[in-house]
């Protein structure tokens, strides 16, 4: 009788343990299912390719180098460096001043040629290689008085030398030629002034040239001087 009662108690205890385990297991399964379906408060479910519904703050400060921003800053630095031009070459200035004197001497010879006709003299003047002279200008040159022409012969080399002591680039030729009118002597009469201006302008040449190697070097230095852009 006692053995039967003991057996019944053991069976009852075993059933209780089994039921307890089943309840606990069911609870664990339920909690996991709820966590999957509804994230914890404060957590945000993110889906790749979709915009988050709220701002998300990082749990700690993170810094990193931005390759895109750094490259943009370097490109801006490169673009800020202007083209580098070599200083004016005095050799070119001297050459042009000598060309002016030679050309003026030839023009003077043509003016004094008593045997040549006006048409022939105009042809001679227009044939000068280093000075472009229109027919109207040739006629004006031939029509100057001896005194006016003598003043032109003095003034043209002086004005040309002044202009070409400054930097003259290929891109600034027009600007340099405009300066001639304000540099000539006010003592010249109108015809002599016009001839001086045209002859001096025709003889101006670039004396400063782009140095691409130095330009590239300066731009590379500017690029390398830019520090990496840091995102926080």
trRosetta pair geometry for C-beta under 8 A, 3 or more apart (Angstrom, degrees):
i j d omega theta_ij theta_ji phi_ij phi_ji
1 4 5.9 -53 -154 30 31 111
1 5 6.8 28 151 -16 63 104
2 5 5.8 -55 -151 35 34 110
2 6 6.4 35 152 -20 66 106
3 6 5.7 -54 -149 35 32 112
3 7 6.4 34 153 -21 65 105
4 7 5.7 -53 -150 33 32 112
4 8 6.5 32 152 -20 64 105
5 8 5.7 -55 -151 34 33 111
5 9 6.5 33 152 -20 66 103
6 9 5.7 -53 -150 33 34 110
6 10 6.5 32 153 -18 66 104
7 10 5.9 -54 -150 35 32 109
7 11 6.4 31 153 -18 65 107
8 11 5.8 -56 -149 37 32 111
8 12 6.3 34 152 -22 65 106
9 12 5.6 -54 -149 35 32 112
9 13 6.4 32 154 -20 66 105
10 13 5.7 -54 -148 36 32 110
10 14 6.3 34 154 -21 65 106
11 14 5.7 -52 -148 34 31 113
11 15 6.5 32 153 -20 63 105
12 15 5.9 -55 -153 35 31 111
12 16 6.5 33 149 -22 64 106
13 16 5.6 -55 -151 33 33 114
13 17 6.5 33 153 -20 66 103
14 17 5.8 -52 -149 34 32 110
14 18 6.4 31 153 -19 64 107
15 18 5.7 -55 -149 37 32 112
15 19 6.2 31 154 -18 66 107
16 19 5.8 -56 -148 37 29 109
16 20 6.3 31 153 -22 64 107
17 20 5.6 -55 -150 35 30 113
17 21 6.4 30 154 -19 65 105
18 21 5.8 -55 -151 35 31 110
18 22 6.4 30 152 -19 64 106
19 22 5.7 -54 -149 35 32 112
19 23 6.4 34 153 -20 65 104
20 23 5.8 -55 -152 34 31 111
20 24 6.4 29 153 -17 66 106
21 24 5.7 -55 -147 38 32 110
21 25 6.1 32 155 -19 67 108
22 25 5.7 -54 -145 38 30 111
22 26 6.2 32 155 -21 64 106
23 26 5.8 -56 -149 36 29 112
23 27 6.5 31 151 -22 63 105
24 27 5.6 -55 -152 33 32 114
24 28 6.6 33 152 -20 66 102
25 28 5.8 -51 -150 33 33 111
25 29 6.5 33 153 -17 65 105
26 29 5.8 -55 -149 37 32 112
26 30 6.3 33 152 -21 65 107
27 30 5.6 -56 -149 35 31 112
27 31 6.4 30 155 -19 66 105
28 31 5.9 -55 -150 35 31 110
28 32 6.4 29 155 -17 65 107
29 32 5.9 -56 -149 37 30 111
29 33 6.3 30 154 -20 64 108
30 33 5.7 -56 -149 36 30 112
30 34 6.4 29 154 -19 64 106
31 34 5.7 -57 -150 37 31 111
31 35 6.4 31 153 -20 66 105
32 35 5.7 -55 -149 34 31 111
32 36 6.5 29 154 -18 64 105
33 36 5.9 -56 -151 36 31 110
33 37 6.2 19 156 -10 66 113
34 37 5.8 -62 -141 45 30 104
34 38 5.8 -33 179 41 70 101
35 38 7.3 -78 -122 67 17 61
35 39 7.2 45 -172 -115 60 39
35 40 7.1 -3 -135 -48 86 82
39 43 4.2 -113 154 90 123 119
39 44 7.3 176 87 -83 156 6
39 45 5.5 -179 -20 -54 140 95
40 43 4.8 73 62 4 78 122
44 52 6.4 45 153 -153 142 114
44 53 7.5 -162 -153 48 118 90
44 54 6.5 -139 -108 56 141 105
44 56 5.9 -116 42 -96 150 113
46 50 7.8 178 -170 69 58 94
46 52 6.1 -32 -111 -93 91 102
46 56 7.8 -6 -74 -63 123 160
47 50 4.5 23 81 31 102 125
52 55 7.6 113 105 -95 125 17
52 56 5.8 -56 162 -23 167 115
58 61 7.2 123 91 -91 124 22
58 62 5.8 -87 162 -1 166 111
61 232 6.6 -19 -167 -171 100 93
62 232 7.6 147 81 -164 47 46
63 230 5.5 6 -173 179 109 111
63 231 6.8 165 -150 85 58 50
63 232 5.2 -18 -98 -105 86 65
64 230 7.2 158 80 -153 23 69
64 231 5.7 -16 63 59 74 97
65 70 6.6 10 176 -38 95 139
65 228 4.6 -31 -138 169 115 134
65 229 7.0 107 -159 72 65 52
65 230 6.1 -48 -98 -100 53 63
65 231 7.6 118 -150 15 7 82
66 69 3.9 35 106 25 127 110
66 70 6.0 160 89 -18 67 87
66 228 7.8 148 46 174 57 85
66 229 4.8 -49 57 96 103 103
66 230 7.0 154 2 -125 88 12
66 231 4.6 89 -49 -29 113 109
67 70 5.7 -58 -144 39 28 113
67 71 6.2 28 159 -20 64 108
68 71 6.0 -58 -150 35 26 108
68 72 6.5 25 153 -17 62 107
69 72 5.6 -53 -148 36 34 113
69 73 6.4 35 154 -20 66 105
69 229 3.7 -99 109 90 113 156
69 231 7.2 134 15 -56 144 97
70 73 5.8 -56 -151 35 31 111
70 74 6.4 29 153 -18 65 106
70 226 7.0 141 -165 129 74 116
70 228 5.0 -25 -104 -140 134 60
70 229 4.5 -153 -68 16 68 92
71 74 5.6 -54 -147 37 33 112
71 75 6.4 34 153 -20 65 104
72 75 5.7 -54 -148 35 32 111
72 76 6.5 33 153 -19 64 104
72 229 8.0 -3 51 -13 93 153
73 76 5.7 -52 -150 34 33 112
73 77 6.5 35 151 -21 64 104
73 226 5.0 159 122 -166 106 137
73 229 5.8 148 -10 -49 139 118
74 77 5.6 -52 -150 34 34 114
74 78 6.5 36 152 -20 65 103
74 223 4.8 54 -168 -148 101 79
74 226 4.7 -152 -88 48 72 153
75 78 5.6 -51 -148 34 34 113
75 79 6.3 30 155 -16 66 108
76 79 5.9 -58 -145 40 30 108
76 80 6.4 35 154 -27 64 107
77 80 5.8 -56 -151 29 30 114
77 81 7.4 32 152 -25 60 99
77 222 4.3 -174 153 152 102 101
77 223 5.8 159 89 -86 119 44
77 225 6.9 -166 -172 65 152 95
77 226 5.1 -145 -16 -57 154 120
78 81 6.2 -56 -165 21 36 109
78 219 4.7 56 -145 -169 81 102
78 222 5.9 158 -85 89 45 118
78 223 5.3 22 -68 -69 100 99
80 222 6.9 -161 65 -174 97 152
81 215 7.3 145 131 -164 112 71
81 218 5.2 171 -168 122 139 105
81 219 4.7 -162 63 -90 147 73
81 222 5.0 -154 -48 -12 127 155
83 210 5.6 -41 173 -130 125 105
83 215 5.3 -21 -144 -112 56 138
84 210 7.4 101 77 -157 51 61
84 211 5.0 -53 102 62 98 100
84 214 4.5 -97 92 106 148 109
84 215 4.4 -164 21 -75 95 73
84 218 6.0 124 -45 5 132 142
85 167 7.0 96 113 -163 138 132
85 169 6.2 -72 -125 -93 155 119
85 208 4.8 55 160 156 121 109
85 209 6.5 165 -151 83 84 18
85 210 5.8 -51 -98 -93 74 44
85 211 6.6 143 -128 3 20 87
86 89 7.4 31 115 -52 118 91
86 208 6.0 -166 75 -153 66 71
86 209 5.8 3 33 56 108 70
86 211 5.1 102 -47 -46 87 118
86 214 8.0 123 -71 22 76 148
87 167 7.4 -101 -156 -92 47 104
87 208 6.7 -82 162 -114 16 105
88 92 7.7 -114 180 53 77 114
88 93 7.1 48 157 -40 114 119
88 164 7.3 158 -172 173 133 64
88 165 7.2 115 107 178 159 28
88 166 6.8 154 -58 135 155 20
88 167 5.0 -139 -57 -96 104 58
88 168 7.0 68 -115 18 112 71
88 207 4.4 36 -153 117 85 116
88 208 5.0 -56 -85 -60 58 99
89 92 4.6 75 88 2 104 105
89 93 7.3 179 100 -8 58 83
89 207 5.1 -144 43 -173 75 84
89 208 7.2 171 -6 -77 77 49
90 93 5.2 -52 -153 36 46 116
90 94 6.2 44 151 -19 74 102
90 207 8.0 67 -67 -173 22 132
91 94 5.9 -55 -150 37 31 108
91 95 6.3 34 152 -22 64 107
92 95 5.5 -52 -147 35 32 115
92 96 6.4 28 157 -16 66 106
92 164 7.0 -133 108 -174 90 128
92 205 6.1 -123 175 91 116 117
92 206 7.7 -45 165 100 160 47
92 207 4.3 -173 77 -116 135 90
93 96 6.1 -61 -150 38 28 106
93 97 6.4 27 155 -18 65 107
93 161 6.6 83 176 -135 108 61
93 164 4.0 163 -116 126 93 119
93 165 6.4 73 -130 -73 155 49
93 207 6.0 26 -51 -112 82 152
94 97 5.8 -55 -146 37 32 110
94 98 6.3 31 155 -17 66 106
95 98 5.9 -60 -153 38 29 109
95 99 6.3 31 150 -21 65 106
96 99 5.3 -48 -145 35 36 115
96 100 6.4 43 152 -25 64 99
96 160 6.1 -141 127 167 108 125
96 164 6.0 147 61 -59 139 169
96 203 5.3 130 -175 162 102 98
96 204 7.3 63 -172 -112 154 26
96 205 5.6 -164 -81 18 134 111
97 100 5.5 -48 -153 29 33 116
97 101 6.7 31 150 -16 63 102
97 157 5.2 76 -157 -152 87 93
97 160 5.8 164 -96 102 71 118
97 161 5.2 40 -94 -77 129 92
97 164 7.5 -143 -47 52 93 139
98 101 5.7 -53 -150 36 36 109
98 102 6.3 34 153 -17 67 105
99 102 5.8 -55 -145 39 31 110
99 103 6.0 31 156 -19 66 109
99 130 5.0 -104 -175 143 126 161
99 131 8.0 164 149 -47 104 94
99 203 6.2 171 95 -143 113 112
100 103 5.8 -57 -145 39 27 110
100 104 6.2 25 157 -17 64 109
100 156 5.4 -166 -176 129 124 109
100 157 4.8 162 101 -87 134 76
100 160 5.3 -177 -55 23 158 164
100 199 7.3 103 -141 151 96 105
100 200 7.6 25 -122 -107 134 59
100 203 5.1 39 -79 -143 97 169
101 104 5.8 -55 -144 38 29 110
101 105 6.3 32 154 -22 63 105
101 157 5.7 29 -63 -79 86 135
102 105 5.7 -55 -150 34 30 112
102 106 6.6 29 152 -18 64 104
103 106 5.7 -54 -151 35 33 110
103 107 6.4 33 151 -18 66 105
103 128 5.8 80 -138 -167 101 141
103 130 6.1 -117 -71 74 128 109
103 131 4.9 99 -155 -18 151 136
103 199 7.6 174 112 -161 130 111
103 203 7.5 -153 28 -86 152 123
104 107 5.5 -51 -146 37 34 113
104 108 6.3 40 152 -24 65 103
104 152 7.5 -174 -134 119 119 90
104 153 4.9 133 172 -126 136 82
104 156 6.2 168 -72 57 133 142
104 157 7.6 -86 -3 -39 147 100
104 199 7.5 74 -81 178 93 149
105 108 5.6 -51 -150 33 31 115
105 109 6.7 35 150 -21 63 101
106 109 5.6 -51 -154 32 35 113
106 110 6.6 34 150 -18 66 103
106 124 8.0 -152 158 157 101 106
106 128 6.5 145 95 -102 142 115
107 110 5.6 -53 -151 36 35 112
107 111 6.3 39 150 -23 66 104
107 125 6.3 56 -117 -114 89 97
107 128 7.6 -22 -64 -62 89 149
107 141 6.3 -76 -170 172 126 140
108 111 5.6 -50 -148 33 33 114
108 112 6.4 20 157 -10 64 110
108 149 7.2 136 -106 155 84 125
108 153 6.8 30 -66 -89 124 136
109 112 6.1 -66 -149 43 29 103
109 113 6.7 46 149 -44 64 96
110 113 5.6 -39 -153 4 35 118
110 116 7.3 -55 -157 61 72 152
110 121 5.1 128 171 -148 104 88
110 124 4.7 179 -117 102 132 139
110 125 6.0 177 111 -62 168 84
110 142 7.9 -77 122 -93 102 96
111 121 7.4 89 -87 -158 37 134
111 141 7.3 -112 -80 142 113 91
111 142 6.2 -175 -114 -120 82 63
111 149 6.6 116 -153 -148 174 163
113 116 4.3 25 122 16 127 112
113 121 6.5 177 60 -93 119 103
116 120 4.1 -126 -171 92 100 127
116 121 5.1 126 117 -57 124 82
116 124 7.2 7 177 -18 163 136
117 120 4.6 98 52 6 76 102
117 121 7.0 -138 96 -5 41 87
118 121 5.6 -55 -148 37 32 112
118 122 6.4 35 153 -21 65 104
118 139 7.7 44 178 -115 115 80
118 142 6.5 125 -140 144 88 162
119 122 5.7 -52 -150 33 31 113
119 123 6.6 34 150 -20 63 104
120 123 5.5 -53 -154 34 34 115
120 124 6.6 38 149 -21 65 102
121 124 5.5 -49 -151 32 35 114
121 125 6.5 33 152 -17 66 104
121 138 7.4 161 120 171 81 111
121 142 5.8 99 120 -98 138 136
122 125 5.8 -55 -149 37 33 110
122 126 6.3 24 156 -13 66 109
122 135 6.0 36 -173 -137 129 76
122 138 4.4 105 -135 128 78 143
122 139 6.6 3 -99 -62 118 70
122 142 7.3 -68 -71 -23 76 143
123 126 6.0 -61 -144 42 29 105
123 127 6.3 31 155 -27 64 110
124 127 5.8 -62 -152 30 28 113
124 128 7.9 49 149 -42 58 83
125 128 6.3 -28 -171 -10 40 111
125 133 5.0 -76 147 93 98 153
125 138 4.2 150 83 -125 143 109
125 141 6.5 156 -133 64 154 145
125 142 7.7 -117 -34 -47 150 102
126 133 5.5 -125 -95 77 56 94
126 134 7.8 31 -105 -141 104 12
126 135 6.9 -8 -71 -77 133 63
126 138 6.0 -51 -49 -61 88 145
128 131 4.7 -6 112 52 129 93
128 133 6.4 55 41 3 116 118
130 203 7.0 44 146 -113 101 81
131 199 6.4 -2 -150 -141 132 75
131 202 4.8 77 -147 123 71 137
131 203 6.4 -20 -96 -68 91 86
132 202 5.2 -157 41 -139 76 121
133 137 5.0 -131 -163 90 77 120
133 138 5.2 95 145 -64 117 87
133 141 7.3 -27 -155 -11 135 143
133 198 7.7 90 -117 139 70 122
133 199 8.0 8 -90 -94 99 78
133 202 7.4 -12 -64 -93 64 171
134 137 4.6 93 53 9 80 102
134 138 6.9 -138 95 -8 41 86
135 138 5.5 -52 -146 34 33 114
135 139 6.4 33 155 -19 65 104
136 139 5.8 -54 -152 35 30 111
136 140 6.5 30 150 -20 64 106
137 140 5.4 -53 -148 36 36 113
137 141 6.3 40 152 -23 67 102
137 195 7.0 133 -162 -116 89 72
137 198 5.4 -142 -129 135 137 163
138 141 5.7 -51 -149 32 32 113
138 142 6.4 26 155 -13 64 107
139 142 5.9 -57 -147 40 31 108
139 143 6.2 26 154 -19 64 114
140 143 5.7 -63 -146 40 29 111
140 144 7.1 49 153 -44 62 90
140 191 6.2 -162 -171 -159 101 96
140 194 6.5 -69 166 100 153 122
140 195 5.8 -164 121 -76 112 101
141 144 6.2 -38 -162 -1 34 113
141 149 7.6 82 -169 -111 69 105
141 195 5.6 125 -90 -131 74 129
143 191 7.2 -97 98 -167 103 145
144 148 4.3 -129 -171 92 102 117
144 149 4.4 130 108 -59 127 88
144 152 6.9 -21 -171 -9 170 139
144 191 6.0 179 -99 128 85 122
144 192 6.3 96 -134 -84 125 77
144 195 6.5 -43 -60 -16 138 161
145 148 4.6 91 52 10 83 103
145 149 6.8 -152 88 -5 40 87
146 149 5.9 -59 -146 40 27 109
146 150 6.3 32 154 -23 63 107
147 150 5.7 -53 -149 32 29 113
147 151 6.7 30 152 -19 62 104
148 151 5.7 -54 -155 34 34 112
148 152 6.6 37 148 -21 65 103
148 188 7.5 90 -146 -153 82 81
148 189 6.0 -58 -113 37 118 114
148 191 6.3 19 -179 87 153 106
148 192 4.2 -138 -167 -71 97 117
149 152 5.4 -49 -149 32 38 115
149 153 6.5 42 152 -23 66 101
149 192 7.6 -137 -66 -112 31 99
150 153 5.7 -51 -152 31 33 114
150 154 6.9 28 152 -14 63 104
151 154 5.9 -59 -154 38 34 108
151 155 5.9 25 155 -18 70 116
151 185 7.5 -109 -177 60 111 136
151 187 7.4 -134 -148 104 140 100
151 188 5.7 166 136 -105 136 89
151 192 5.4 21 82 -169 121 148
151 196 7.9 -61 121 -65 86 128
152 155 5.8 -62 -137 41 29 107
152 156 6.1 33 169 -29 68 105
152 188 7.6 89 -75 -130 67 128
152 192 5.3 -139 -60 -156 96 87
152 195 5.3 -26 -120 101 142 120
152 196 5.1 -145 -131 -73 81 86
152 199 7.2 85 179 26 110 147
153 156 6.8 -41 -135 22 21 108
154 157 7.4 -79 -174 39 28 96
154 158 6.7 15 151 -13 66 121
155 158 5.7 -69 -152 41 35 112
155 159 6.0 26 162 -16 75 110
155 184 5.8 48 180 -143 130 90
155 185 5.8 -111 -111 8 121 108
155 188 6.5 -3 -58 -65 165 135
155 192 7.7 98 23 158 148 104
155 196 4.8 -23 102 -131 129 136
155 200 7.9 -74 127 -55 85 127
156 159 6.2 -61 -145 39 26 104
156 160 6.1 24 160 -18 64 113
156 196 5.6 -146 -73 -142 77 75
156 199 5.0 -38 -121 103 134 123
156 200 5.1 -158 -144 -69 73 86
156 203 7.5 85 174 17 107 145
157 160 5.6 -59 -142 41 30 113
157 161 6.1 33 160 -23 66 107
158 161 5.9 -57 -151 33 26 110
158 162 6.6 26 153 -18 62 106
159 162 5.7 -55 -152 34 33 113
159 163 6.4 31 154 -19 67 106
159 180 5.8 71 163 -143 131 82
159 183 4.9 130 -134 108 95 120
159 184 5.7 -15 -83 -82 141 71
159 196 6.8 98 10 167 150 107
159 200 4.7 -27 95 -124 123 152
160 163 5.9 -56 -149 36 31 110
160 164 6.2 7 163 -1 67 114
160 200 5.1 -150 -65 -143 85 88
160 203 5.4 -22 -119 93 137 126
160 204 6.8 -151 -135 -76 84 71
161 164 6.3 -69 -140 48 25 96
161 165 6.5 39 157 -36 63 101
162 165 6.0 -49 -154 15 28 113
162 166 8.0 15 153 -7 55 99
162 183 5.6 -179 89 -164 147 145
163 166 6.5 -71 -178 35 38 103
163 168 7.1 47 150 -66 89 132
163 176 5.6 99 -175 -177 113 99
163 179 6.0 149 -112 85 100 122
163 180 6.5 -18 -69 -80 140 78
163 183 7.0 -145 -58 15 89 167
163 200 7.2 125 -2 169 143 111
163 204 5.8 -59 121 -109 143 116
164 168 6.2 -50 -118 -4 65 135
164 204 6.7 -170 -67 -132 100 75
164 205 7.5 28 -111 51 127 70
164 207 5.6 107 -161 -27 92 147
166 176 7.4 -176 83 -118 114 104
167 172 7.5 50 118 64 84 150
167 207 7.0 -140 -143 76 42 94
167 208 4.5 1 -154 -15 90 153
168 172 6.1 -142 -152 87 51 103
168 173 6.6 67 -180 -95 101 58
168 176 4.7 26 -120 -76 108 159
168 204 6.5 -139 -155 178 159 102
168 205 7.1 113 105 99 137 36
168 206 5.3 -150 116 -126 88 43
168 207 5.0 65 49 21 96 89
168 208 6.3 144 58 16 42 94
169 172 4.5 72 50 17 86 101
169 173 7.5 -105 90 -39 47 67
169 206 5.7 21 -164 -137 22 109
169 208 5.3 -56 -78 78 73 99
169 209 7.6 142 -130 -92 77 33
169 210 7.9 68 -145 -48 115 78
170 173 6.4 -17 -162 -29 33 109
170 206 4.7 -21 -65 -77 62 151
170 209 7.7 51 -21 -113 103 70
172 175 4.7 -48 -169 42 79 118
172 176 5.8 85 131 -27 86 97
173 176 5.7 -58 -149 36 31 111
173 177 6.3 29 156 -19 67 107
173 204 6.6 146 -152 115 83 114
173 206 6.5 -66 -73 -64 100 84
174 177 5.8 -57 -149 36 30 110
174 178 6.7 36 152 -26 63 102
175 178 5.7 -50 -155 25 33 115
175 179 7.2 39 149 -27 61 99
176 179 5.9 -51 -163 20 37 115
176 204 5.5 174 118 179 122 148
177 180 6.0 -26 -169 -5 47 115
177 201 4.4 64 -148 -137 104 100
177 204 5.7 -158 -80 41 80 151
178 181 6.9 -46 -180 17 48 107
179 182 6.0 -68 -164 43 52 102
179 183 6.1 42 147 -22 82 116
180 183 5.9 -74 -150 38 32 108
180 184 6.7 36 162 -35 70 100
180 196 7.9 -174 166 128 111 83
180 197 5.2 130 120 -139 121 72
180 200 4.8 156 -140 99 134 127
180 201 5.4 -108 -1 -65 160 84
180 204 7.7 -121 -59 -43 121 134
181 184 6.7 -46 -151 12 27 109
181 197 5.6 28 -86 -118 73 127
184 188 6.1 -43 154 20 115 139
184 193 5.8 135 115 -137 150 82
184 196 5.2 115 -124 112 138 138
184 197 6.5 -79 -32 -68 147 80
184 200 7.7 -162 -74 3 107 155
185 188 5.3 109 79 -19 90 94
188 192 4.2 -132 -168 98 103 114
188 193 4.4 140 107 -64 122 78
188 196 6.3 -56 -144 -1 170 144
189 192 5.0 84 52 17 73 105
189 193 6.8 -134 95 -10 32 93
190 193 5.7 -57 -146 35 27 113
190 194 6.4 27 157 -20 63 105
191 194 5.8 -53 -150 33 31 111
191 195 6.5 26 155 -14 64 106
192 195 5.9 -56 -147 39 32 109
192 196 6.1 35 154 -21 66 108
193 196 5.7 -56 -146 37 28 112
193 197 6.3 29 157 -21 64 107
194 197 5.9 -55 -149 34 28 111
194 198 6.5 21 157 -14 63 109
195 198 6.0 -59 -147 39 30 107
195 199 6.1 22 160 -13 67 111
196 199 6.2 -61 -143 41 25 104
196 200 6.0 20 163 -15 65 113
197 200 6.2 -62 -144 40 23 106
197 201 6.1 22 160 -18 62 112
198 201 5.9 -57 -145 38 26 110
198 202 6.3 27 158 -22 62 109
199 202 5.8 -57 -149 33 29 112
199 203 6.7 18 157 -14 63 111
200 203 6.0 -69 -153 39 31 105
200 204 7.0 44 152 -40 66 96
201 204 6.0 -41 -154 6 36 114
206 209 6.7 90 140 -75 122 78
210 215 7.0 -11 -177 -30 90 140
211 214 4.1 20 120 28 121 114
211 215 6.1 153 92 -22 66 87
212 215 5.4 -55 -144 38 33 116
212 216 6.2 34 158 -20 67 104
213 216 6.0 -55 -151 35 28 108
213 217 6.5 29 150 -21 62 108
214 217 5.4 -53 -147 35 34 116
214 218 6.4 33 156 -18 67 104
215 218 6.0 -57 -150 36 28 107
215 219 6.4 24 155 -15 64 110
216 219 5.8 -59 -146 40 31 110
216 220 6.2 32 155 -21 66 106
217 220 5.8 -55 -149 34 29 110
217 221 6.5 30 152 -19 63 105
218 221 5.6 -52 -150 34 33 113
218 222 6.5 35 151 -19 65 104
219 222 5.6 -50 -148 35 35 113
219 223 6.4 39 151 -22 64 104
220 223 5.5 -51 -149 34 34 115
220 224 6.3 28 155 -15 66 107
221 224 6.0 -58 -145 40 30 106
221 225 6.3 33 155 -27 64 109
222 225 5.8 -56 -148 30 30 114
222 226 7.4 40 153 -32 59 95
223 226 6.3 -50 -168 11 35 112
